[in-house]
Each structure stands twice: as C-alpha cells, then as structure tokens.
Amino acid sequence: MELPLVVGVDGSDSSLLAVDWAVDEAARHGLSLRLVHASMWERYERARPSFTTGRPAGEALAQHIVASCAERARLRDPEVKVSADAVAADAVSTLLRAGSEAFALVTGVHGRGEVAGLLLGSVSLTVAARAMCPVIVVRGQERNLRGSFGRVVVGVGDSTGGTGAVRFAAREAEARGSSLIAVRAWRSPVHEPGAPLAESVPGDPRLSADAAEAPEEQVSATLDDALRAVVRERPRVDAGGRTVEGPAHRVLLEASADADLIVVGARRRHGQFGLQLGSAAHCLLHHSACPVAVVPHRL
C-alpha cells in the first residue's frame, strides 16, 4: 500500500496553494492525502475559550483550518481520499514525524505570521533540510505551477546516493507524461588566478560552487550512468541529459525557469543535527521559478 502524501497547512495563502498542488500530485500517483496542522495552542491559550465552541480559541482555529483545507481538497478532486489532523505541537517536529510514514511532505513557501519579504519560511526550510523523506516546497511562477512546460528537471551531483533523486524525478516524469532532463553542472579544473568559483545569488552571499571540477567528458559519463538506470526501469520516460559549465546553484536556477518541477538530492549524515542542505538546494528553495523537491540520502 502506498504511503500518503502529507501536506503542512496553516490557512495561509501559501499553504492553500500547496494544498491545490498536492491534490493534483496525489491524483497523478494514486495516493491519499493527509493534511496536518500543528500549533502550540495548548501552551498559550489553554484558559481562553472560544465564544462559539467553548473550546480553547487556538484549538477552534486549528480545527477550522484543517476542515476548510480538507473541503478545498475534496472540491478540487473528489476522487482523492483526504484526511486531516490538528496537532497541539511544534510544526517542524510534527511534520518530521509525519514524514516518517509519507510518500513525500509538501509545504508552502510561507506560513502565517512570517515576516514580510522572507524568501522562504523557517518551517519549510527546516523541514526540507532535515526530513528523511522527499520534501516538495510549492513555489514559483503560475505557468510552472500549472505544469505548462511538460518537463521535470533533476540535478545530478557527484554522490552515487544522488540516484535516489534521479529515480524520484523519473517517477514524477512518468506520472505526468513529461520529459525528464538531467542536468550536470561542471567547472573546468583550470581557473585564472584569483578568479571566483561561483557567482552569488542576490540575498544569498554565503553560497559557493558545488559543481564538479573535472573535464566535461568525465562529467558526461557520470550523467550517462545516472540516466542508464532510469531508462532501464522506466522505458516510457523520455529522458535526456545536458552538461552545463558553471556553479551548480546558478545552472539549476536557470533550468527551473522552464520546468514544472526541479529535483535535487540532499545528504543526510547519520547523527548530525541542524540544516543539511547543499548550496544548490538552498538556492533553489529560495529562488526557484518552479516547485522544488529535495530528496534525501544517508551517508
């Protein structure tokens, strides 16, 4: 039995957009949809009853959020099975626990109460950086969100563990009837003295290059190896690859402009806490023109 697609909801415009996208995603894969709302209402509002329900106001709001989101999902596609839970707990820990039994976690870009102007909310960023299941952050331009391009892009890195990202992307492409484009960034091992290795993205000065420094032929061979398994496992997928010279975060950001979904891998080091994201994934989560899927693999 397939695991459900889990969506973090909080009633914000961003989470409603994530619900709509997730309903379509669940329908494509034949999955059930589980909506999860988490807040700390018990800690802050235990003694403040709602005038309409008699329950704590925070609990009443939480129940209203999940009920309205569930109704929205059912109206969008009555064939998708929907369940909803309101949990009195921290949002990040709740979603990470839910992700242990999920096909993937879906979040919006911002939550309720986020500071205006933030590129990505703290909950979405932390979940994408720590979850042990794929995390999809729904962001981007309207055409990309509608799936107008018929193209799924996957970034191929150095690690063999990155094949999980390629397989996830291939499954997405097959479910959508889209083409799969595997992109491998590379850098020439010869640089001019003092030349920078990467161009930073405005607002992200800490980003550095994570493309391979190797001859293009060697990089192309790595890309071919990554695609060979996809062609064998999913022969119906129209898969192709391209190598592009430049920093990986810049190359993939440009590739997101005409993609319906972009997929990247993320290393998860056992026993290590904190945010575990490479610079390319970090950049895409903040700036991508299409939804971003982060697929973890253990080291």
Phi, psi and omega per residue, in radians:
M1 nan 2.325 -3.137
E2 -1.214 2.481 3.048
L3 -1.251 2.721 -3.126
P4 -1.321 2.830 2.951
L5 -1.588 2.141 -3.060
V6 -1.802 2.320 -3.128
V7 -2.128 2.229 3.019
G8 -1.436 2.167 -3.095
V9 -2.185 2.563 3.069
D10 -2.527 0.171 3.102
G11 1.510 -0.103 3.118
S12 -1.286 2.831 3.099
D13 -1.018 -0.656 -3.132
S14 -1.120 -0.730 -3.119
S15 -1.275 -0.530 3.067
L16 -1.148 -0.679 3.060
L17 -1.103 -0.686 3.098
A18 -1.125 -0.662 3.095
V19 -1.073 -0.840 3.138
D20 -1.020 -0.816 -3.129
W21 -1.114 -0.719 -3.092
A22 -1.189 -0.613 3.080
V23 -1.046 -0.814 3.123
D24 -1.109 -0.677 3.130
E25 -1.150 -0.758 3.123
A26 -1.093 -0.710 3.132
A27 -1.116 -0.696 -3.139
R28 -1.074 -0.660 -3.048
H29 -1.729 -0.037 -3.097
G30 1.189 0.651 -3.086
L31 -1.817 2.741 2.922
S32 -1.445 2.842 -3.084
L33 -2.095 2.249 3.081
R34 -2.046 2.091 3.109
L35 -1.680 2.302 -3.089
V36 -2.236 2.204 3.019
H37 -2.084 2.299 3.131
A38 -2.285 2.346 3.032
S39 -2.711 2.866 -3.046
M40 -1.703 0.787 -3.054
W41 -1.103 -0.561 -3.117
E42 -1.118 -0.588 -3.106
R43 -1.265 -0.674 -2.971
Y44 -1.810 -0.349 -2.984
E45 -2.320 0.471 -3.068
R46 -1.006 -0.641 -3.020
A47 -1.752 0.206 -3.096
R48 -1.978 1.656 -3.113
P49 -1.294 2.647 3.021
S50 -1.359 2.467 -3.130
F51 -1.209 -0.397 -3.061
T52 -1.644 -0.522 -3.050
T53 -2.028 -0.338 -3.068
G54 1.437 -0.188 3.079
R55 -1.482 2.841 3.042
P56 -0.927 2.470 -3.055
A57 -1.037 -0.666 3.130
G58 -1.124 -0.697 3.118
E59 -1.169 -0.706 3.126
A60 -1.094 -0.717 3.109
L61 -1.132 -0.746 3.139
A62 -1.064 -0.773 3.127
Q63 -1.134 -0.641 3.103
H64 -1.140 -0.698 -3.127
I65 -1.105 -0.854 -3.090
V66 -1.200 -0.622 3.141
A67 -1.162 -0.758 -3.128
S68 -1.201 -0.634 3.106
C69 -1.203 -0.673 3.101
A70 -1.128 -0.715 3.098
E71 -1.122 -0.700 3.098
R72 -1.048 -0.776 -3.132
A73 -1.116 -0.738 -3.122
R74 -1.172 -0.636 3.106
L75 -1.191 -0.594 -3.133
R76 -1.206 -0.717 3.109
D77 -2.652 1.728 -3.105
P78 -1.118 -0.273 -3.110
E79 -1.392 -0.324 -3.128
V80 -1.450 2.209 3.112
K81 -1.312 2.225 -3.034
V82 -2.147 2.345 2.964
S83 -2.241 2.783 -3.072
A84 -2.536 2.466 3.137
D85 -2.357 2.414 2.993
A86 -1.964 2.162 -3.009
V87 -2.116 2.320 3.094
A88 -1.510 1.367 -3.085
A89 -2.803 3.026 3.099
D90 -1.127 2.403 -3.049
A91 -1.125 -0.774 -3.089
V92 -1.105 -0.891 -3.102
S93 -1.116 -0.624 3.124
T94 -1.125 -0.798 -3.133
L95 -1.196 -0.651 3.103
L96 -1.116 -0.686 3.082
R97 -1.154 -0.754 3.128
A98 -1.088 -0.562 -3.126
G99 -1.198 -0.297 3.125
S100 -1.208 -0.313 3.100
E101 -2.297 0.954 -3.096
A102 -2.436 2.548 2.965
F103 -1.084 -0.730 3.082
A104 -2.918 2.798 3.014
L105 -1.810 2.410 3.113
V106 -2.114 2.309 3.085
T107 -2.353 2.821 2.988
G108 -1.509 -3.075 -3.121
V109 -1.429 -0.728 -3.092
H110 -2.202 2.685 3.034
G111 -1.924 -3.134 3.077
R112 -1.120 2.373 3.061
G113 1.421 0.065 3.100
E114 -1.168 2.605 3.128
V115 -1.148 2.286 -3.139
A116 -1.014 2.382 3.106
G117 1.691 -0.188 3.096
L118 -1.123 2.416 3.119
L119 -1.320 -0.580 -3.133
L120 -2.624 2.332 -3.137
G121 -1.189 2.741 -3.063
S122 -1.180 -0.611 3.142
V123 -1.155 -0.838 -3.131
S124 -1.077 -0.753 -3.131
L125 -1.118 -0.803 -3.099
T126 -1.161 -0.729 3.124
V127 -1.108 -0.773 3.131
A128 -1.096 -0.540 -3.085
A129 -1.519 -0.212 -3.040
R130 -2.205 -0.307 -3.054
A131 -1.152 2.612 3.106
M132 -1.698 0.085 3.022
C133 -2.090 2.901 3.079
P134 -1.022 2.481 3.088
V135 -2.142 2.258 3.126
I136 -2.006 2.078 3.075
V137 -1.725 2.062 -3.067
V138 -1.479 1.918 -3.120
R139 -2.629 3.012 3.008
G140 2.032 -2.999 -3.089
Q141 -1.437 2.774 -3.074
E142 -1.029 -0.737 -3.120
R143 -1.105 -0.690 3.114
N144 -1.170 -0.711 -3.137
L145 -1.153 -0.542 3.126
R146 -1.357 -0.183 -3.095
G147 1.328 0.660 -3.024
S148 -1.318 -0.309 -2.976
F149 -1.679 -0.317 -3.128
G150 1.094 0.668 -3.044
R151 -2.528 2.221 2.989
V152 -1.906 2.265 -3.118
V153 -1.925 2.416 3.055
V154 -2.253 2.336 3.067
G155 -1.495 2.229 -3.141
V156 -1.835 2.124 -3.124
G157 -1.833 -2.836 -3.096
D158 -1.349 -0.673 -2.965
S159 -1.245 2.414 3.055
T160 -1.141 -0.389 3.084
G161 -1.133 -0.305 3.130
G162 -1.186 -0.155 3.086
T163 -1.089 -0.421 3.068
G164 -1.075 -0.692 3.102
A165 -1.148 -0.698 3.138
V166 -1.136 -0.750 3.137
R167 -1.139 -0.714 3.103
F168 -1.078 -0.774 -3.136
A169 -1.115 -0.675 3.140
A170 -1.141 -0.694 3.100
R171 -1.114 -0.710 3.094
E172 -1.087 -0.797 -3.125
A173 -1.073 -0.744 -3.132
E174 -1.128 -0.765 -3.127
A175 -1.126 -0.535 -3.112
R176 -1.583 -0.234 -3.000
G177 1.201 0.556 -3.080
S178 -1.844 2.895 3.009
S179 -1.427 2.720 3.102
L180 -2.003 2.180 3.112
I181 -2.027 2.003 3.067
A182 -1.641 2.211 -3.064
V183 -2.013 2.264 3.120
R184 -2.140 1.978 3.074
A185 -1.420 2.566 3.110
W186 -2.575 2.761 3.087
R187 -2.252 2.425 3.060
S188 -1.119 2.410 -3.140
P189 -1.187 -0.179 -3.137
V190 -1.843 2.047 3.087
H191 -2.124 2.660 3.038
E192 -1.156 2.500 -3.138
P193 -0.957 2.240 3.084
G194 1.443 -0.036 -3.123
A195 -1.290 2.423 3.134
P196 -1.227 2.620 3.136
L197 -1.444 -0.333 -3.082
A198 -2.636 2.727 2.984
E199 -1.728 2.223 -3.122
S200 -1.353 2.692 3.066
V201 -1.591 2.370 3.134
P202 -0.908 2.274 -3.133
G203 1.616 -0.153 -3.132
D204 -2.312 1.138 -3.039
P205 -1.163 -0.270 -3.069
R206 -1.491 -0.129 -3.087
L207 -1.131 2.476 3.087
S208 -2.271 2.921 -3.123
A209 -1.235 2.424 3.023
D210 -2.292 0.394 3.026
A211 -1.440 2.731 -3.099
A212 -1.291 2.416 2.986
E213 -1.643 1.665 -3.060
A214 -2.817 2.785 3.069
P215 -1.027 2.584 -3.102
E216 -1.037 -0.606 -3.126
E217 -1.093 -0.702 3.130
Q218 -1.165 -0.692 3.129
V219 -1.151 -0.688 3.116
S220 -1.103 -0.648 3.118
A221 -1.118 -0.712 3.093
T222 -1.079 -0.715 3.132
L223 -1.135 -0.751 3.113
D224 -1.065 -0.703 3.120
D225 -1.088 -0.719 -3.120
A226 -1.148 -0.629 -3.107
L227 -1.407 -0.425 -3.067
R228 -1.039 -0.762 3.139
A229 -1.135 -0.631 -3.137
V230 -1.121 -0.802 -3.128
V231 -1.079 -0.650 -3.134
R232 -1.247 -0.721 -3.073
E233 -1.406 -0.598 -3.076
R234 -2.309 1.302 -3.044
P235 -1.119 -0.320 3.138
R236 -1.360 -0.243 -3.111
V237 -1.389 2.227 3.048
D238 -1.388 1.675 -3.031
A239 -1.921 2.427 3.072
G240 -2.600 2.918 -3.123
G241 -2.385 2.795 3.041
R242 -2.593 2.503 3.049
T243 -1.812 2.421 -3.103
V244 -2.330 2.240 3.108
E245 -1.351 2.273 3.112
G246 2.544 3.005 3.094
P247 -1.092 2.429 -3.057
A248 -1.038 -0.707 -3.093
H249 -1.120 -0.646 3.134
R250 -1.277 -0.748 -3.139
V251 -1.049 -0.807 -3.106
L252 -1.264 -0.591 3.086
L253 -1.086 -0.741 3.100
E254 -1.140 -0.651 -3.138
A255 -1.178 -0.439 -3.118
S256 -1.228 -0.310 -3.039
A257 -1.092 -0.589 -3.135
D258 -2.146 0.758 3.107
A259 -2.185 2.672 3.047
D260 -1.551 -0.417 3.127
L261 -2.752 2.431 3.032
I262 -2.119 2.371 -3.016
V263 -2.104 2.328 3.080
V264 -2.363 2.679 3.061
G265 -1.551 2.803 3.085
A266 -2.498 2.248 3.139
R267 -1.333 2.359 3.054
R268 -2.063 1.911 3.129
R269 -1.490 2.177 -3.083
H270 -1.030 2.261 3.092
G271 1.416 -0.001 -3.128
Q272 -1.736 2.314 -3.128
F273 -1.824 3.105 -3.111
G274 1.597 -3.046 -3.092
L275 -1.398 2.160 -3.114
Q276 -2.033 1.397 -3.141
L277 -2.363 2.459 2.993
G278 -1.367 2.958 -3.094
S279 -1.135 -0.599 -3.141
A280 -1.148 -0.815 3.122
A281 -1.104 -0.734 3.127
H282 -1.037 -0.774 3.138
C283 -1.109 -0.816 -3.109
L284 -1.103 -0.694 -3.127
L285 -1.086 -0.498 -3.133
H286 -1.626 -0.469 -2.938
H287 -2.266 -0.121 -3.015
S288 -1.015 2.566 3.081
A289 -1.499 -0.038 3.139
C290 -2.458 2.932 3.072
P291 -0.976 2.578 -3.071
V292 -2.093 2.243 3.037
A293 -1.888 2.183 3.090
V294 -1.867 2.044 -3.061
V295 -1.915 2.002 -3.052
P296 -1.421 2.695 2.922
H297 -2.510 2.531 -3.087
R298 -1.451 2.583 3.046
L299 -1.913 nan nan
